[in-house]
Amino acid sequence: MSRKIALVTGGSRGLGRNAALHLARQGVGVVITYLSRADEAAAVVAEVEALGGTAAALRLDAGDARAFEAFAQDLGATLASVWGRETFDFLVNNAGMGIHAGFADTTEAEFDALVNVHLKGVFFLTQRLLPMIANGGRILNVSSGLARFSMPGYAAYAAMKGAVEVLTRYMAKELGSRGIAVNVIAPGAIETDFGGGVVRDNPDVNASVAANTAMGRVGRPEDIGQAIASILTSQAQWMTAQRIEVSGGMFL
């Protein structure tokens, strides 16, 4: 069986980095994207290679749809030179950014920035890469527990994630004829630098989340990385159009 290849957007740090490493441990070749920190991306590639895997890093502004054509060309060249292939198997639409602002205070510029990365970017990047995704492949979009429960300050962010969840079902419907399974993973609160690292670094926030989570603690990046690798590499190809929340049972 030929080796699988995954593209993980926003794979130089946080959940994307962890997903890339767990996929590599499963024998999956990995292409990660980064926006500005080439050094962090190079470090992830080195970590994958230290595990005996193969990886590459490409720059991508997930919020700039005009850049997707050039990115697709770069990706094609990388697939050919590193793996001798024209296609890849798994797409993880993970790239993201957070804005914490109340509904009444969110600006149009902040709203547009979230749309461009979390919704427009996912829509049009996936659209452009469709010819490069192998039949029988898998797409995993990244949502958030905030699309199920509500916390002040995340109205715009959560709205984008809710839209991605609907988009996931439509993608699954339209790509099913190619045997491509499309699902969405919804992490709960995770200890990363996302949103300024508030969940990780603020003891009161951390304790509050833990107290409202069935598993009794805040999530860790490896919780999500393991879940992403499991969803993509499992034999559950018949599972599609599903929302899989990985939150430890937050706000049940």
Secondary structure, DSSP 8 states (H G I E B T S, - for coil): ----EEEETTTTSHHHHHHHHHHHHTT-EEEEEESS-HHHHHHHHHHHHHTT--EEEEE--TT-GGGHHHHHHHHHHHIIIIIS-S-EEEEEE---------GGG--HHHHHHHIIIIIIHHHHHHHHHGGGEEEEEEEEEE--GGGTS--TT-HHHHHHHHHHHHHHHHHHHHHGGGT-EEEEEEE-SBSSSGGGGHHHH-HHHHHHHHHTBTTSS-B-HHHHHHHHHHHHHSS-TT--S-EEEESSSBT-
